[in-house]
């Protein structure tokens, strides 16, 4: 825990443990002289961020990963409204047409503004209907989560190439 006191009768300001990470990200160096998303770029800037600003407007995550995630899970119904600022897409349960006794649900998390392989996380859930008609949790096939993440990344790279050629 850190304490900071100024001259005079000021009370110390304490950093909460939850605030340390957000404070560090606020103090991270920018590639701009004036900070933020504007100003003069030094040393080439961040091409992913520049492309995202042109392509995605004001979303808080990488726009290529965001669009690719929506495209990849488009066959599943969405549960609520996706959050482009927090980078969260939650699907509702979906059953394949050939297998009505099983259903799947996916949660997609976009973790940053850069197009990187570690910028996406998927949680995949599977349920199986028993003889009594109750849904029971089932195991997800090994590699299914990785295959879904790879499909999102491949689509994101495809969208980035399309954007660069325009």
Protein Blocks (a to p, Z undefined) as FASTA:
>chain_A
ZZdddehjddcddddfklmmmmmmmmpccfbfkgpjedjdeehiamklmmmmmmnopafb
dfklmmmmmmmmmmpccehjddfknopacddddddfklmkbccddddddfbfbdcfklpc
cddddddddfkopacdddddehklmmmmmmmmmmmmmmmmmmmmZZ
